[in-house]
């Protein structure tokens, strides 16, 4: 056993993780070891991730060290910088990793989608464990490269989709595997955004491109752009509205599919769609580079072994599926997902936290008191950060949303994003990462990057 890598050992213990003792001498970190953590992205979501990783004992003693903080905006990062005055501060993660690499054990990336990949690869190349916000990366080639890198560098990885740690997503899988739903041939999902307003995550400018503005003091605009092509600063990009621009974000679908479609993707082992159709879009003619206000897509998944083909319908921007009498719902919730089974159908919200069978109240109460026995190990709910840290220290199993899983989940969503972006039909060859009916889409599957921002090419040689 002494020849086992830490990754292999933790994987073999994960399935039996229920009171199993993990021998510290086989791991890089003993349970008592404090990790030295670095954070790329300190404001917004980054601040919440710092707090989640700054785990303290009941006596208030820190179990890890926050040693480095990186954010392109001094204003956005001010609260985080003030909370950890001993941490070294940076505005460019490349400089942080160059100066602090030997003092860092693990890195948390909470940046806009378009810089996830570069920051993650730069950290992995130095042998750092990585936690990355969803969606995992900005294009399909990046996702495949991160899967290769996780195996090549033998690291503990996690994508931060909170729902994958919940009891709810485990119930969905257990109910399906117990035969409660029967076979599923249809999935229907909808989300009530995007909302184009100052208080949300999307805001449409009155002109394209937006009018140039002076770069605010304390903002490293070049580092924020990262691999994206140069352009003037505008508040319509930073800090909140980048999701509306395809060069920076992946629209509402890219943002929420990792939550809303996590349960069916995991449960049914969907894999990649063979085609996706943009059924409806408003405005019908896309503004180049900017997201639609409303969208409806149909994903077509082939049969998997003895499992039937599946159609998946996605609605957003206020569009919803028609309510069906057999669902016994007065109205559909604002956001949700339904797995339509031959025996029973199942409903979740935008996240998989609280699944429910679509049956009468009496039948639901009877089922609730006699559910199938749990078969999937539970972890601390809504704590993907802690799950990742415990795995690094050898105190728990491999995370549930490692890059092996998260890259596939995100790729499924990004195939849909391509159809949505160009309001078109896509035939997808997953094996070769090709949109076979639109060869020019190679440009979007692997996007060009600015000089100095290329990572991961060596893993394909």
C-alpha positions in Angstrom: 0.0 0.0 0.0 2.9 2.4 0.5 3.2 2.7 -3.4 -0.4 4.1 -3.7 -0.6 7.8 -4.6 -2.7 9.9 -2.3 -5.3 10.4 -5.1 -5.6 6.6 -5.6 -5.9 5.9 -1.9 -8.6 8.5 -1.3 -10.5 7.2 -4.3 -10.5 3.7 -3.1 -11.8 4.7 0.4 -14.5 7.0 -0.9 -17.0 4.3 -1.7 -16.7 2.9 1.8 -16.5 6.2 3.6 -18.6 5.6 6.7 -16.3 5.4 9.7 -13.3 4.3 7.6 -10.0 5.4 9.1 -7.6 6.9 6.7 -4.0 6.4 7.6 -2.2 9.7 7.6 1.1 8.4 6.6 -0.2 7.6 3.2 -1.3 11.2 2.6 0.4 14.5 1.8 -1.4 16.2 4.7 -2.2 14.9 8.1 -5.6 15.9 9.6 -3.8 18.3 12.0 -1.9 20.0 9.1 -3.0 23.6 8.3 -3.3 24.3 4.6 -1.9 27.5 3.2 -4.7 28.8 1.0 -4.6 31.4 -1.7 -7.7 33.1 -3.2 -8.0 34.5 -6.7 -11.0 36.7 -6.5 -11.7 38.3 -3.1 -14.8 40.4 -3.6 -18.3 39.1 -4.3 -18.4 35.3 -4.5 -14.7 35.2 -3.6 -15.5 36.7 -0.2 -18.0 34.0 0.5 -15.5 31.3 -0.5 -12.9 32.8 1.8 -15.3 32.6 4.8 -16.3 29.1 3.9 -12.6 27.9 3.7 -11.6 29.8 6.9 -12.7 26.9 9.1 -12.3 27.3 12.8 -12.6 24.9 15.7 -15.2 25.2 18.4 -12.6 27.2 20.4 -12.2 29.6 17.5 -8.8 28.4 16.3 -8.2 28.6 12.6 -7.6 25.2 10.9 -6.1 26.7 7.8 -4.0 29.8 6.9 -5.1 32.5 4.4 -1.7 33.4 3.0 -2.4 35.2 -0.3 -5.3 37.3 -1.7 -5.6 38.3 -5.4 -8.2 40.6 -6.9 -8.0 43.0 -9.8 -10.1 45.6 -7.9 -8.9 47.2 -4.7 -12.4 48.5 -4.0 -14.2 45.2 -4.4 -11.5 43.4 -2.4 -11.3 46.0 0.4 -13.3 44.0 2.9 -11.4 40.8 2.3 -8.1 42.6 2.4 -9.0 44.2 5.8 -10.2 40.9 7.3 -6.8 39.2 6.6 -4.1 41.8 7.0 -1.3 39.3 7.2 -2.1 37.8 3.8 0.0 39.0 0.8 -2.0 41.1 -1.7 -1.9 41.0 -5.5 -3.9 42.2 -8.5 -2.5 39.6 -11.0 -2.6 35.9 -10.1 0.4 35.2 -12.2 2.5 37.5 -10.0 1.0 35.9 -6.9 1.9 32.4 -8.0 5.3 33.4 -9.0 6.1 35.1 -5.7 4.2 32.8 -3.3 4.1 29.5 -5.1 6.3 27.6 -2.6 4.2 28.9 0.3 0.8 27.8 -1.1 -0.9 24.4 -0.8 -4.3 25.1 -2.5 -6.0 27.8 -4.5 -9.6 28.9 -4.8 -10.6 30.6 -8.0 -13.7 32.9 -7.9 -13.2 35.1 -11.0 -15.4 35.6 -14.1 -15.8 32.6 -16.4 -13.3 33.7 -19.0 -10.3 33.7 -16.5 -11.2 30.4 -14.7 -9.0 28.3 -17.0 -5.9 30.4 -17.0 -5.9 30.8 -13.2 -6.6 27.2 -12.6 -4.0 25.8 -15.0 -1.4 28.2 -13.6 -2.0 26.9 -10.1 -2.1 23.2 -11.2 1.1 23.5 -13.0 2.7 24.4 -9.6 1.1 21.3 -8.0 -1.7 23.2 -6.2 -5.1 21.7 -5.4 -7.8 23.8 -6.9 -11.4 24.8 -6.2 -13.1 26.7 -9.0 -16.5 28.4 -9.2 -19.0 27.1 -11.7 -19.1 26.9 -14.7 -15.8 25.2 -14.6 -14.3 26.9 -17.7 -15.3 29.1 -20.6 -15.0 26.8 -23.6 -15.0 23.1 -24.3 -11.3 22.7 -25.1 -10.5 24.3 -21.7 -12.8 21.7 -20.0 -11.1 18.8 -21.6 -7.7 20.2 -20.7 -8.6 20.7 -17.1 -9.6 17.0 -16.9 -6.3 16.0 -18.4 -4.5 18.3 -16.0 -6.2 16.9 -12.9 -5.0 13.4 -13.8 -1.6 14.5 -14.9 -0.8 16.5 -11.8 -2.6 14.2 -9.4 -4.5 16.9 -7.6 -7.7 17.2 -5.5 -10.1 19.3 -7.6 -13.6 20.7 -7.0 -16.1 22.8 -8.9 -18.3 24.9 -6.6 -21.8 23.8 -7.4 -23.3 23.6 -3.9 -26.2 21.4 -4.8 -24.0 18.5 -5.5 -23.3 18.2 -1.7 -27.0 18.1 -0.8 -29.1 15.3 0.5 -31.6 16.3 -2.2 -29.5 15.4 -5.2 -28.7 12.0 -3.5 -32.4 11.3 -3.0 -33.1 12.0 -6.7 -30.4 9.4 -7.7 -31.6 6.9 -5.1 -35.2 7.1 -6.0 -34.4 6.6 -9.7 -32.1 3.7 -9.0 -34.8 2.1 -6.8 -37.2 2.2 -9.7 -39.6 4.8 -8.3 -39.7 6.9 -11.5 -39.3 4.1 -14.0 -37.4 5.0 -17.2 -37.0 8.7 -17.9 -37.3 9.9 -21.5 -37.9 13.6 -21.0 -36.4 16.3 -18.8 -37.9 19.8 -18.6 -36.1 22.7 -16.9 -36.7 26.4 -16.7 -35.1 29.4 -15.0 -36.7 32.8 -14.3 -33.7 34.9 -15.4 -31.9 36.8 -16.9 -33.2 40.1 -15.5 -31.7 43.1 -17.1 -31.5 45.6 -14.3 -28.8 47.5 -12.3 -29.4 45.3 -9.2 -28.9 42.0 -11.0 -26.2 40.2 -13.0 -27.3 41.4 -16.5 -27.6 44.9 -17.9 -27.9 45.8 -21.6 -26.1 48.9 -22.8 -27.8 51.3 -25.2 -25.1 50.8 -27.8 -22.8 48.0 -28.9 -20.0 48.1 -28.1 -20.6 50.2 -25.0 -19.2 53.6 -24.7 -15.6 53.7 -23.4 -15.1 54.9 -19.9 -12.0 55.8 -17.8 -10.6 52.9 -15.9 -11.4 53.3 -12.2 -8.6 53.9 -9.8 -7.3 50.7 -8.2 -8.5 48.5 -11.0 -6.1 46.3 -13.0 -8.1 46.3 -16.2 -5.5 44.4 -18.2 -5.5 41.5 -15.6 -9.3 41.5 -15.6 -9.4 41.0 -19.3 -6.9 38.2 -19.0 -7.0 36.1 -22.2 -9.8 38.1 -23.8 -9.0 40.6 -26.6 -8.3 44.2 -25.6 -11.1 46.7 -25.4 -11.9 49.9 -23.5 -13.2 49.6 -20.0 -17.0 50.0 -19.4 -19.1 49.4 -16.3 -21.3 47.2 -18.5 -18.5 44.6 -18.1 -17.3 44.9 -14.6 -18.0 44.1 -11.8 -21.4 42.4 -12.2 -22.5 42.4 -15.8 -19.9 40.3 -17.6 -22.2 37.3 -17.7 -24.2 39.1 -20.4 -21.2 39.0 -22.8 -20.3 35.7 -24.4 -16.6 36.5 -24.5 -16.6 36.7 -20.7 -19.5 34.6 -19.4 -21.8 31.9 -20.7 -25.2 33.6 -20.2 -27.9 32.3 -17.9 -27.7 28.7 -19.1 -24.0 28.5 -18.5 -24.5 30.0 -15.0 -27.4 27.9 -13.8 -27.2 24.6 -15.7 -24.5 23.3 -13.3 -27.2 23.7 -10.6 -30.5 23.0 -12.3 -29.3 20.1 -14.5 -26.9 18.6 -12.0 -29.3 16.0 -10.7 -30.5 14.6 -14.0 -27.0 14.7 -15.5 -25.6 12.7 -12.6 -28.6 10.4 -12.0 -29.2 9.4 -15.6 -25.6 9.5 -16.8 -26.6 11.7 -19.7 -23.2 12.3 -21.2 -23.1 14.6 -24.2 -26.1 15.6 -26.5 -25.8 14.5 -30.1 -27.7 17.6 -31.1 -29.1 20.8 -29.7 -31.8 23.1 -31.3 -32.5 26.7 -30.5 -36.3 26.6 -30.6 -37.1 30.1 -29.6 -35.1 33.3 -28.9 -36.0 36.9 -28.3 -34.8 39.0 -30.0 -34.8 36.5 -32.9 -31.6 37.9 -34.4 -28.8 37.8 -31.9 -26.8 40.9 -31.1 -23.2 39.8 -31.7 -21.6 38.9 -28.4 -24.6 39.7 -26.2 -27.1 37.3 -24.6 -30.7 36.9 -25.5 -33.6 38.1 -23.3 -35.5 34.8 -23.7 -34.5 31.4 -24.9 -35.8 27.9 -25.4 -33.6 24.9 -26.3 -34.0 21.2 -27.0 -31.1 18.9 -26.2 -31.2 15.4 -27.8 -29.3 12.7 -25.9 -28.8 9.3 -27.5 -29.6 6.0 -25.8 -27.1 4.9 -23.3 -26.8 1.1 -23.3 -30.2 -0.2 -22.4 -31.4 3.3 -21.3 -33.6 5.2 -23.8 -32.8 8.4 -25.6 -33.8 11.5 -23.7 -35.0 14.9 -24.8 -34.2 17.8 -22.5 -36.0 21.1 -22.8 -34.6 24.3 -21.4 -36.6 27.6 -20.9 -35.4 30.9 -19.6 -36.2 34.6 -19.5 -39.8 34.1 -18.3 -40.6 31.3 -20.8 -42.0 28.2 -19.1 -43.3 24.8 -20.2 -47.0 24.2 -20.2 -48.3 22.9 -16.9 -49.6 19.3 -17.4 -52.6 18.0 -15.5 -50.8 14.8 -14.4 -48.3 16.9 -12.5 -51.0 18.0 -10.0 -49.5 21.5 -9.7 -51.6 24.6 -9.4 -48.7 26.5 -11.1 -45.1 25.9 -11.9 -42.5 27.5 -9.5 -40.4 30.4 -10.9 -37.5 28.0 -11.6 -37.4 24.3 -11.6 -36.6 20.9 -13.2 -38.9 17.9 -13.9 -37.8 14.4 -14.7 -40.7 12.8 -16.5 -40.7 9.1 -15.6 -42.9 6.3 -17.0 -44.1 5.6 -13.4 -43.7 8.9 -11.6 -42.3 12.3 -12.3 -40.1 14.3 -10.0 -39.7 18.1 -9.4 -36.8 20.1 -8.0 -36.3 23.9 -7.9 -33.5 25.7 -9.6 -31.2 23.7 -7.3 -31.7 20.0 -6.5 -32.0 20.6 -2.7 -35.6 19.6 -2.2 -36.9 17.0 -4.6 -40.6 15.9 -4.6 -42.6 13.4 -6.5 -45.5 14.8 -8.5 -48.2 12.8 -6.8 -51.2 13.5 -4.6 -50.5 14.9 -1.1 -51.6 11.6 0.4 -49.3 9.5 -1.8 -46.4 11.9 -1.1 -46.8 11.6 2.6 -46.9 7.9 2.4 -43.8 7.9 0.3 -42.0 10.3 2.6 -42.5 8.0 5.5 -41.1 5.0 3.6 -38.4 6.2 1.2 -35.9 3.9 -0.4 -32.9 3.3 1.9 -30.0 5.7 1.4 -27.2 4.2 -0.7 -25.0 7.2 -1.3 -22.7 8.6 1.4 -23.7 12.0 2.7 -21.5 15.0 3.2 -22.0 18.3 4.9 -24.7 20.0 3.0 -24.0 23.2 1.0 -20.3 22.9 1.9 -18.4 22.1 -1.3 -15.4 24.1 0.1 -15.2 22.0 3.2 -15.6 18.8 1.2 -12.6 19.8 -0.9 -10.5 20.7 2.1 -11.3 17.5 4.0 -10.3 15.5 0.9 -6.9 17.3 0.7 -6.2 16.6 4.3 -7.3 13.0 4.0 -10.3 13.5 6.4 -12.9 12.5 3.8 -13.6 11.1 0.3 -12.8 12.7 -3.0 -15.2 15.6 -3.7 -18.4 14.9 -5.6 -17.7 17.5 -8.2 -14.1 16.8 -9.2 -13.0 17.9 -12.6 -13.7 14.4 -14.0 -17.4 15.0 -13.3 -17.6 18.8 -13.4 -16.0 19.1 -16.8 -18.6 16.8 -18.4 -21.5 18.6 -16.7 -20.2 22.0 -17.9 -19.5 20.7 -21.4 -23.1 19.6 -21.8 -24.2 23.1 -20.9 -21.7 24.8 -23.2 -22.9 22.8 -26.2 -26.3 24.3 -25.5 -24.8 27.8 -25.1 -23.4 27.5 -28.6 -26.8 26.8 -30.0 -28.3 29.6 -27.9 -25.7 32.1 -28.8 -26.2 31.7 -32.6 -29.9 30.6 -32.5 -29.1 27.5 -34.6 -29.1 23.7 -34.8 -26.0 22.0 -33.6 -24.8 18.4 -34.4 -22.2 17.6 -31.8 -19.4 15.0 -32.1 -18.3 14.7 -28.5 -15.5 12.3 -29.2 -13.7 14.8 -31.5 -15.0 18.1 -29.9 -16.6 19.1 -33.2 -19.8 20.8 -34.3 -20.0 18.7 -37.5 -22.6 20.8 -39.3 -20.8 24.1 -38.6 -17.0 23.6 -38.9 -16.4 27.3 -38.2 -17.4 26.7 -34.6 -13.9 25.3 -33.9 -13.2 29.0 -33.1 -15.6 28.8 -30.2 -14.8 25.3 -29.0 -11.2 26.5 -28.5 -11.1 30.3 -28.3 -8.0 32.4 -29.3 -6.2 34.0 -26.4 -4.0 37.1 -26.0 -0.3 36.7 -26.0 1.0 35.6 -22.6 -2.3 33.9 -21.6 -1.9 30.5 -23.2 -2.0 27.5 -20.9 -2.3 23.7 -21.2 -1.1 23.1 -24.8 1.6 20.8 -23.5 -1.0 18.3 -22.3 -2.1 17.7 -25.8 1.3 16.9 -27.3 
